[in-house]
Amino acid sequence: SPTVGSIGHTIELGQRIFHSPFVPLVVGAPVLNRFCVFGNLFARSGPESDVFRLDRHPTMSRHPITPMDESDLRQHLARQTARPLALTDVLQLDAGSETVRAQIAALPEGGILLFDTLTPAHLMTIGQALWERADQAKPLFVVGSSGVEYALTAWWRAQGWLSAPPEFAARPAAPLVVVSGSCSPVTARQIAWGLAHDFAEIALDPIALLEAQDDETALRRALEPSLRMARTALQAGRSVIVHTCLGPDDPRLAATTAYLAGRGERANGGRASGSRLGRLLGRILRALLENGGVRRAVVAGGDTSGYVARELGVTALEVVAPMAPGSPLCRVAADADWLDGLEILFKGGQVGKINLFGSLLAGAVL
């Protein structure tokens, strides 16, 4: 949004540094069920759902930090930057690389070019365009999702420059610890699946945690009952799910929103509270991991994942196996012995099938 994580502002900063002739913008990633068509962004709400335009998406239209009220990315970015923005649509991509080259040549210096992305074939055409321009005198500053990497590797593979991908394998591991700050209905369905399959539930009270945040003694008192319940379940060999929300209709979400509004904290998009809750989930996960016995964990929620990773002290991740598109199981590199070698999966709210936690227990690779 213009006030939280402005991509338009980032583009302006990147242009100032790299002097890129133009800025390609590649947002769609079909393997992640995210599509850009005639400049509008569409996505599924989990792999089992229908495709929604983003301003009608059951999660993203109601996102607690950056709700999408506009699916046309040109209109959306016009609120964030005054730079000229053009579109290479699906019809132009289908026409082939010569059409794309001509459009790039007609761009004003430093303009933004948004690429539609509906099919894997579109990715290869985009990858070719990016690679051809990257081979010229000025560096090419590219903005986008993992669609950028999918586009480039599609082109490299078509040229025979890449070897076959490696075979991945993951072993079963139990018990599993899940910490979730996600408000997505996809994550809520995954949590419901876990609870139906003997996961222990630790439902946190966000308001109580936020009120206790400024007092270490009060915070310990607020967290201790949850930690005690989680440790008891883990010692019995049960997997555990610790969560602050179960989907957009969870009463805790409305209550927390009202609480923050009463404190005047919604003006910054709820970032401060999201950061605090994310760090607290990191503290809970750390306390459970330091006890030993748990060597595989899940963090649900895109923003939450970043806060938890920093709280844990993760320095690097190495892919172990693909468990869901966009969310591989990884091995942690860290200075602390209790964390180094831990297997962890960070997932956005929309990512993964309903039985994702079961797949992680069983080591079932995609």
C-alpha positions as CSV (number, residue, x, y, z in Angstrom):
1,S,0.0,0.0,0.0
2,P,1.2,3.6,-0.2
3,T,1.9,3.6,3.6
4,V,2.9,0.0,4.3
5,G,5.7,-1.6,2.2
6,S,5.2,0.7,-0.8
7,I,6.4,-1.1,-4.0
8,G,6.1,2.1,-6.0
9,H,8.6,3.8,-3.6
10,T,10.9,0.8,-3.8
11,I,10.9,1.0,-7.6
12,E,11.9,4.7,-7.4
13,L,14.7,3.9,-4.9
14,G,16.0,1.0,-7.2
15,Q,15.9,3.2,-10.2
16,R,17.9,5.9,-8.4
17,I,20.6,3.3,-7.6
18,F,20.7,1.1,-10.7
19,H,19.6,3.5,-13.5
20,S,17.8,0.6,-15.1
21,P,16.5,1.4,-18.7
22,F,13.1,0.2,-17.6
23,V,11.6,-1.8,-14.6
24,P,10.0,-5.1,-15.5
25,L,7.2,-6.0,-13.0
26,V,6.4,-9.7,-12.8
27,V,3.7,-10.5,-10.3
28,G,1.9,-13.6,-11.5
29,A,3.1,-17.1,-10.6
30,P,0.8,-19.8,-11.9
31,V,2.4,-22.6,-9.8
32,L,1.3,-20.6,-6.8
33,N,-2.2,-20.1,-8.2
34,R,-1.6,-16.4,-8.7
35,F,-2.4,-14.9,-12.1
36,C,-2.3,-11.5,-13.8
37,V,-4.7,-11.0,-16.7
38,F,-5.1,-7.6,-18.5
39,G,-3.3,-6.0,-15.6
40,N,-5.7,-7.4,-12.9
41,L,-4.4,-9.8,-10.2
42,F,-6.3,-13.0,-9.5
43,A,-5.6,-15.8,-6.9
44,R,-7.0,-18.9,-5.4
45,S,-7.7,-19.0,-1.6
46,G,-5.8,-22.2,-1.2
47,P,-5.2,-24.8,-3.9
48,E,-8.7,-26.3,-3.5
49,S,-10.6,-23.0,-4.1
50,D,-12.0,-21.1,-7.0
51,V,-10.0,-18.2,-8.5
52,F,-10.9,-14.8,-7.2
53,R,-10.2,-11.3,-8.4
54,L,-8.0,-9.8,-5.7
55,D,-10.4,-7.1,-4.6
56,R,-13.0,-9.8,-4.1
57,H,-10.6,-12.4,-2.6
58,P,-11.8,-13.8,0.8
59,T,-8.5,-13.1,2.4
60,M,-6.6,-10.4,0.5
61,S,-9.6,-8.0,0.2
62,R,-9.8,-8.2,4.1
63,H,-6.1,-8.4,4.9
64,P,-5.5,-6.9,8.4
65,I,-2.4,-4.9,7.3
66,T,-2.7,-4.2,3.5
67,P,-6.3,-5.0,2.3
68,M,-6.6,-5.0,-1.5
69,D,-9.5,-2.8,-2.7
70,E,-8.1,-2.6,-6.3
71,S,-7.2,-5.6,-8.4
72,D,-5.8,-3.5,-11.4
73,L,-2.2,-3.3,-10.5
74,R,-1.7,-0.2,-12.7
75,Q,-4.3,1.7,-10.6
76,H,-2.9,0.2,-7.4
77,L,0.7,1.3,-8.2
78,A,-0.5,4.8,-9.4
79,R,-1.1,5.5,-5.7
80,Q,2.5,4.7,-4.9
81,T,4.5,6.2,-7.8
82,A,4.1,8.7,-10.6
83,R,6.4,6.8,-13.0
84,P,4.7,5.8,-16.3
85,L,3.4,2.2,-16.3
86,A,2.7,0.1,-19.4
87,L,1.2,-3.4,-19.7
88,T,2.3,-6.4,-21.8
89,D,-1.0,-8.3,-21.8
90,V,-1.8,-12.0,-22.5
91,L,-2.6,-11.3,-26.2
92,Q,0.8,-9.6,-26.7
93,L,2.6,-12.4,-24.9
94,D,0.8,-15.0,-27.1
95,A,1.9,-13.0,-30.2
96,G,5.5,-13.9,-29.3
97,S,8.9,-12.4,-28.4
98,E,9.0,-9.9,-31.3
99,T,5.9,-8.2,-30.1
100,V,7.3,-8.0,-26.6
101,R,10.6,-6.6,-27.8
102,A,8.8,-3.8,-29.8
103,Q,6.8,-2.8,-26.7
104,I,10.0,-2.6,-24.6
105,A,11.6,-0.5,-27.2
106,A,8.7,2.0,-27.1
107,L,8.9,2.4,-23.3
108,P,9.9,5.8,-21.9
109,E,13.3,5.7,-20.0
110,G,12.8,4.4,-16.5
111,G,9.2,3.4,-17.1
112,I,7.5,0.3,-15.5
113,L,6.4,-2.6,-17.6
114,L,3.9,-4.9,-16.0
115,F,3.7,-8.4,-17.5
116,D,0.5,-10.4,-17.5
117,T,1.1,-14.0,-16.4
118,L,-1.6,-16.7,-17.0
119,T,0.3,-19.8,-18.2
120,P,3.7,-21.3,-18.0
121,A,4.2,-20.4,-21.7
122,H,3.9,-16.7,-20.7
123,L,6.6,-17.2,-18.1
124,M,9.1,-18.5,-20.7
125,T,8.4,-15.5,-23.0
126,I,8.9,-13.1,-20.1
127,G,12.1,-14.9,-19.0
128,Q,13.5,-14.5,-22.5
129,A,12.7,-10.8,-22.5
130,L,14.3,-10.3,-19.1
131,W,17.4,-12.3,-20.0
132,E,18.0,-10.5,-23.3
133,R,17.8,-7.1,-21.6
134,A,19.9,-8.2,-18.7
135,D,22.7,-8.9,-21.2
136,Q,23.0,-5.3,-22.2
137,A,25.1,-2.4,-20.8
138,K,23.0,-1.1,-17.9
139,P,21.9,-3.4,-15.1
140,L,18.2,-4.4,-15.2
141,F,16.4,-3.7,-12.0
142,V,13.5,-6.2,-11.8
143,V,10.6,-6.1,-9.3
144,G,8.2,-9.0,-8.7
145,S,7.2,-12.2,-6.9
146,S,8.9,-15.6,-7.3
147,G,7.4,-15.3,-10.8
148,V,10.6,-13.6,-11.8
149,E,12.6,-16.8,-10.9
150,Y,10.1,-19.1,-12.6
151,A,10.3,-17.0,-15.7
152,L,14.1,-17.0,-15.9
153,T,14.5,-20.7,-15.1
154,A,11.8,-21.5,-17.7
155,W,13.8,-19.7,-20.4
156,W,17.2,-21.2,-19.2
157,R,15.6,-24.7,-19.2
158,A,14.3,-24.2,-22.7
159,Q,17.8,-23.3,-23.8
160,G,19.2,-26.4,-22.3
161,W,21.3,-24.4,-19.8
162,L,20.0,-26.2,-16.7
163,S,20.4,-29.8,-15.6
164,A,17.5,-31.8,-14.4
165,P,16.3,-30.7,-10.9
166,P,17.5,-32.8,-8.0
167,E,15.4,-35.5,-6.3
168,F,14.2,-34.4,-2.9
169,A,13.2,-36.6,0.1
170,A,12.0,-35.9,3.6
171,R,11.8,-38.3,6.5
172,P,8.8,-38.4,8.9
173,A,9.2,-36.3,12.0
174,A,7.1,-36.0,15.1
175,P,6.0,-34.2,17.1
176,L,5.4,-31.1,15.0
177,V,5.0,-27.5,16.5
178,V,3.0,-25.0,14.5
179,V,2.8,-21.3,15.4
180,S,0.3,-19.2,13.5
181,G,-0.4,-15.5,13.3
182,S,-2.3,-15.9,10.0
183,C,-5.9,-14.7,9.6
184,S,-6.4,-16.6,6.4
185,P,-9.3,-19.0,5.9
186,V,-6.8,-21.4,4.3
187,T,-4.7,-21.6,7.4
188,A,-7.9,-21.9,9.5
189,R,-8.8,-25.0,7.5
190,Q,-5.3,-26.4,7.9
191,I,-5.6,-25.9,11.7
192,A,-9.0,-27.5,11.8
193,W,-7.5,-30.5,9.9
194,G,-4.8,-30.7,12.5
195,L,-7.2,-30.5,15.5
196,A,-9.3,-33.3,13.9
197,H,-6.1,-35.4,13.7
198,D,-5.0,-35.2,17.4
199,F,-3.0,-32.0,17.3
200,A,-3.2,-30.1,20.6
201,E,-4.6,-26.6,20.4
202,I,-3.2,-23.6,22.2
203,A,-5.5,-20.6,21.4
204,L,-3.8,-17.4,22.5
205,D,-5.6,-14.2,23.6
206,P,-4.0,-11.4,21.5
207,I,-5.3,-8.6,23.6
208,A,-4.0,-10.1,26.8
209,L,-0.6,-10.5,25.1
210,L,-0.6,-7.0,23.8
211,E,-1.5,-5.5,27.1
212,A,1.3,-7.5,28.8
213,Q,3.9,-6.7,26.2
214,D,5.4,-3.8,28.0
215,D,5.9,-5.6,31.3
216,E,8.2,-8.6,31.3
217,T,6.7,-10.1,34.4
218,A,3.1,-9.7,33.1
219,L,4.2,-11.1,29.8
220,R,5.6,-14.2,31.5
221,R,2.4,-14.7,33.4
222,A,0.4,-14.4,30.2
223,L,2.5,-16.9,28.3
224,E,3.2,-19.4,31.0
225,P,-0.2,-21.2,30.9
226,S,0.1,-21.7,27.1
227,L,3.7,-22.9,27.3
228,R,2.8,-25.3,30.1
229,M,0.0,-26.8,28.0
230,A,2.2,-27.0,24.9
231,R,5.0,-28.7,26.8
232,T,2.6,-31.3,28.4
233,A,1.3,-32.2,24.9
234,L,4.7,-32.5,23.4
235,Q,6.0,-34.7,26.2
236,A,3.0,-37.0,25.5
237,G,4.1,-37.1,21.8
238,R,1.3,-35.0,20.5
239,S,1.9,-32.3,17.9
240,V,0.9,-28.7,18.9
241,I,-0.7,-25.8,17.1
242,V,-0.4,-22.3,18.8
243,H,-2.5,-19.6,17.1
244,T,-3.8,-16.1,17.5
245,C,-6.6,-16.3,14.9
246,L,-8.8,-18.8,13.1
247,G,-9.7,-17.0,9.9
248,P,-11.2,-13.6,9.2
249,D,-14.4,-14.4,11.1
250,D,-12.6,-15.3,14.4
251,P,-14.1,-13.0,17.1
252,R,-10.5,-12.4,18.4
253,L,-9.7,-10.6,15.2
254,A,-12.7,-8.1,15.5
255,A,-11.9,-7.7,19.2
256,T,-8.3,-7.0,18.6
257,T,-9.1,-4.5,15.8
258,A,-11.5,-2.7,18.1
259,Y,-8.9,-2.7,20.9
260,L,-6.2,-1.2,18.6
261,A,-8.6,1.4,17.3
262,G,-9.3,2.4,20.9
263,R,-5.6,2.9,21.4
264,G,-5.2,4.8,18.0
265,E,-3.0,2.1,16.5
266,R,-4.9,1.4,13.3
267,A,-3.5,4.6,11.8
268,N,-0.2,2.7,10.9
269,G,-2.0,-0.3,9.5
270,G,-1.6,-2.3,12.7
271,R,2.1,-2.8,12.0
272,A,3.2,-2.3,15.6
273,S,0.7,-4.9,17.0
274,G,1.5,-7.3,14.2
275,S,5.2,-7.0,15.0
276,R,4.6,-7.5,18.7
277,L,2.4,-10.6,18.2
278,G,4.9,-12.1,15.6
279,R,7.8,-11.6,18.0
280,L,5.8,-13.2,20.8
281,L,5.0,-16.2,18.7
282,G,8.8,-16.4,18.0
283,R,9.4,-16.4,21.8
284,I,6.9,-19.2,22.3
285,L,8.5,-21.3,19.5
286,R,11.9,-20.6,20.9
287,A,10.9,-21.7,24.4
288,L,9.4,-25.0,23.0
289,L,12.4,-25.7,20.8
290,E,15.0,-25.0,23.6
291,N,13.5,-27.8,25.6
292,G,14.6,-30.3,23.0
293,G,12.7,-33.1,21.4
294,V,11.2,-31.0,18.6
295,R,13.1,-31.0,15.3
296,R,10.5,-29.8,12.9
297,A,8.3,-26.7,13.0
298,V,5.9,-24.6,10.9
299,V,5.3,-20.9,11.0
300,A,2.0,-19.7,9.4
301,G,1.6,-16.2,8.1
302,G,3.8,-14.2,5.8
303,D,4.4,-11.3,8.1
304,T,4.6,-13.6,11.1
305,S,7.3,-15.7,9.4
306,G,9.6,-12.7,9.1
307,Y,9.1,-11.7,12.8
308,V,9.5,-15.3,14.0
309,A,12.7,-15.9,12.0
310,R,14.3,-12.8,13.4
311,E,13.2,-13.7,16.9
312,L,14.7,-17.1,16.6
313,G,18.0,-15.9,15.2
314,V,17.8,-17.7,11.8
315,T,20.8,-16.8,9.7
316,A,20.2,-19.0,6.6
317,L,17.9,-21.6,5.2
318,E,18.7,-24.6,3.0
319,V,15.9,-26.4,1.1
320,V,15.2,-29.9,2.3
321,A,12.2,-30.8,0.2
322,P,9.2,-29.1,-1.5
323,M,6.1,-29.6,0.6
324,A,3.9,-26.9,-0.9
325,P,4.4,-24.5,-3.8
326,G,6.2,-21.5,-2.5
327,S,6.9,-23.1,0.9
328,P,9.6,-25.7,1.0
329,L,10.7,-27.5,4.2
330,C,14.1,-26.0,5.1
331,R,17.0,-26.7,7.3
332,V,18.0,-23.8,9.6
333,A,21.5,-22.5,9.9
334,A,22.0,-20.6,13.2
335,D,24.6,-19.9,15.8
336,A,22.6,-21.5,18.6
337,D,23.0,-25.3,19.0
338,W,19.3,-25.7,19.9
339,L,18.3,-24.1,16.6
340,D,21.0,-25.2,14.1
341,G,19.7,-28.0,12.0
342,L,16.1,-27.5,12.9
343,E,13.7,-28.3,10.0
344,I,11.2,-25.5,9.5
345,L,8.5,-24.5,7.0
346,F,7.6,-20.8,6.7
347,K,4.2,-20.4,4.8
348,G,2.1,-17.5,3.7
349,G,-1.5,-17.6,4.9
350,Q,-2.8,-18.7,1.4
351,V,-0.2,-21.5,0.9
352,G,-0.7,-25.3,1.1
353,K,-3.4,-27.9,1.0
354,I,-5.7,-28.6,3.8
355,N,-3.6,-31.6,5.0
356,L,-0.3,-29.7,4.9
357,F,0.6,-30.4,8.5
358,G,-0.1,-34.1,8.0
359,S,2.3,-34.1,5.0
360,L,5.0,-32.5,7.2
361,L,4.5,-35.2,9.8
362,A,4.8,-38.0,7.2
363,G,7.6,-36.3,5.2
364,A,5.3,-36.5,2.1
365,V,7.2,-34.6,-0.7
366,L,5.3,-32.9,-3.5
